[in-house]
Structures are given as C-alpha cells and as structure tokens.
Amino acid sequence: MFSIIVFTITLSITYKKWFSDGHSKLDLHQRFIAGSLAGVTAQSIVYPMEVLKTRLALGNTGQYKNINDCVKILIKNKGITALYVGYIPNLLGIIPYAGIELTVYESVKKAYNQKYGKNPSEPNIFVHLGCGTISSTCGQLGSYPLALVRTKMQAHAIVRGGPDLSMHSHFYNILREEGLFGLYRGFTPNCMKVVPAVSISFVVYEEMKILLGLNSN
C-alpha cells in the first residue's frame, strides 16, 4: 500500500508539471486533474495485484500454490479479463479519491502557510501529517462506496456457479438490503489502515520534492 501511494504522489508531480508554466501556481481544478490522472495511472498498473491479493486471501487452502499459479489458473479459466474484475468501479472511485486527496492536501497546507506566515518548505512533519490525515479522510468519504463495490465484485468472482453481477447490481443489492449506510460498511477499519499510510506518504512526498528540486506549484 505504501509503495502505491508514493508512486501515485510521484506521478502527480509529473502531471502537475504538464499544467505549470514554471511561474504561476496551479489552479484548484488543475491540481484535481493532476491527482486524478496520477491515481488512474498508478491503479491501472497495479490493479491485477489487487485482484490476486483478494483471490489468495479468500481462496480455499491449497487452491493456489503461489501467485504465479493463481495467475495461470485465472487466465486459463476466464482469460486476461479475470485480472481486471471490478476495474471499472475502482477506476471511477480512484478519480475522485486521488483528485480530492491531493487537492485537499495542498489546499490545507497552503491555508496553514497563509495563516501563520510560513513558506511552503517550512511546515514541520506534524503539519504534513495533519494535512495528510485531513486529505485522506476527505478522499475516502468521496470514493469508499465504489471501493466497496470493487471488493464485492472481486470476492463474488470467486463463487463458482454464481451469476455474474454488474457494478449496478451490486450497488442495488447493497442499497436494497442495507440502505445508504451499507455503502460505508467497513469504512472505519479501512481509514485506520489507509489514513496513516497516506499521511506518512505525504511526508515522503515533501522530502522527494526537496530532493528533486521541485517547487510547490
């Protein structure tokens, strides 16, 4: 998880440079687009590993010898698309999540700098951790329902003989059986896992900017 987050943040630096002329600061929508593009790129690359993780975690004991065996069985039975089960809701979820997370992080940090008269490079580690916590929580609130549906689709694909349910069908079933709160089932433990990782990653992000000689735009 940590490596994926750092990868996403690093990609956002590249995408932000596309929008920047080197002098003016990026607008809010440009930060959002850069964050979303970074999230989509990173998740598209690593998504098969998410599917394999779910398969190995929920599969029967001895069902797969190792990760390579899992890949071979999935491709043999259902083709390469088996490695991208739930990709669409994941994609729809990562766009607002990554965009909101990176936009909120830099907006909160900017507000802190303006209020206390600090330069962008001066906030200490606790400020960066605090900004990361706020931004990650906002991102989770906006995208968690789609992440839940993605996980359900991955888990449902393991059931043999069961009907293939679409993203819309999973949404409908959750709302029918559990209501709106059902879309946030497991939200608290997920935040307990994700928020600290994201907060620490933003500290790494700030250090990488200094190392790479990038400005704060």
N, C-alpha and C positions, 0 to 999 in steps of 0.2 A: 504494500500500500504506500509506504513512504517513498519508494523509488518512483511510483507512478505519479504521485503528487509533485515531486520535484521535477520530473520530466515535463509535466503539464505546465508548471510555472516557468520552466526554462523555455519551453516553446512559446509561451505568451510574450517573452522578451523579444523573440524573433518577429512575431506577428505585430507587436507594438511598433517595431522599427519600420514596418511597412507603412504605417499610418503617420509616422512622425517625420517632420522635415528637419529635425535636429535642433530646432529653435523653440517652436511653440509647444505648449503642453497639450496632451491628448484630451479630446472631449470625452464626456461620460460614455457616449454611445460607441466611441472608438475603443475605449477600454473594454467595454462589454463584448464587442465583436472579437477583439483580440483574445480575450479569455475564452470565449465560446469556441473559436477556431482551434485554440490550443487544446481544449478539452476533447473536442471531436477527434483531432489528430491522434492524441495520446490513446484515447479509448479504442479507436479503430485498430490501432496496432496491438494493444494488449488484450482486447476483448476475448479472443479464444482462450486465453489463460484463465479468465473468469469462469467461462463455461466448464473448462476442465477441472477447476477447483471445486465447483459445485458438484460435478459428476463424481469426483473422487471422494468428496465428503459425504455424499448421500448414497453412493453405490453400496451394494452388498459386499461383505467381506470376501475378498478373493475374486471379485468380479473383474477387477483390472490389476494386472501385475505391476504396472508402473504407469507413468504419464504417457510414455510412448505407446504402450499397449492401449491405453484409453483413446488416444488419437486415432490409432489404426481401426479400432472397433467402431468408433463413431463414424468415421469416413466410410468404412465398409458398409455399414448398415443404412446410413442416411445421407451420405455424401458430405461434401465440404460445408454445406449449409448448416450441418449439425453443430459446427463450431461457432455459429453466429445466432443461435437460438436466443431470442429476447433482445437482439441488437437494436431493433427499431425503438422500443421504449427506452432502452439505455441511451440511444442517441438523442432522443427527444428530451431526456432528462439531463444529460450532460451539458446541453447547450445553455439552459438557464442556470444550472448549477455552477459551471465554471465561469460563465459570464458574470453572474451575481457575486460569486465569491471573490474574484479578482477585482471587480469594480468596487465592491463594498470595502475591501481591504485597503485599497489605495485612497478611497474617499475618506474613510475614518482616520487613516494616518495623516492625510492632508489637513483634515479638520483639527486634529491634535496639534499639528505643526503651527497652524494659523492661530490657534487659541493661546498656545504657550510660547510663540515666537521662536520655534525651533527650526533648524534647517532639516531637509529631508534625511540627511545622514546622521542626525543626532539622536533620534529616539532610541532608548535602550532596549534591551532584549525583552523586558516585560511589556513595553508598549507594543512591540511587534507581536508578542504572544497574545496580548489582549485584542489587537486588531484582527489577528488570525482567528481567534475564537468567535468574535462577532461575525466576521465574514463567512466562516464555515457554517455557523448556525443558520444564517440567512439563506445560504445556498442550499442547505439540507431541507429547510422548510419549503423551498420552492420546487425541489426536484424529487423528494423522497417517494411520493406515490408512484412515479414512473420506475424508480429503482426497485420498489416492492413488486411491481408487476413483472419487471425483468426477472427477478429472482423466482417468482412463481412460474414463469414460463420455462425457465431453466430446470426447475425441480419437476414440473409437470411432464417435461420431455423424457424423464427417466421412467415414468409409469408405462409399463408395457400394455398394449392393447387399449389404452385410453384414447379418447378423442383428442384431436389437435385443436386446442383453443387459441383463438386470436388474442391480441392485446386488448381489443374492445370487450371480448368475452370475459377476460379476467377482471377488467375494470367493473363490468356489470355485475359479476358474481360477488365481488367484494362489497360494492355498494348495496346490493340486494340483501346480503347476509349480515353485514356488519355496519353499514352506513358510512358516513364520511370519515369517522374516526378509524374505520378499518383500513383506510389508505395510509394511516400513520402507525400501524401496528409494528412494534419493534423499533420505533423511532429513537427512544431514549438510549437503549444499549448501542444502537448504531452511532449516535452522537458521541457516546462515551469512547467509542473506538476511533471515529473519524476526526472529531474536533481537535484532540491533542496532536494527532498526526499532522493535520493541516497547519495548526499553529506553529509547530516546530519547523514545518517545511517552509513557512514564510520567513522564519529567521534565517534558514539556509538561503532562501531566495535573496534576502537583503545582502548577505555576505557574498553571494555569487555576483550581484550587481557591482559591488565594490571590486571584486576580483577581476571581472570582465571590463571594468571601467565604463559601465553604462550609467547614464543619468537617470533621473526619477520620472521622466516623462512616460 
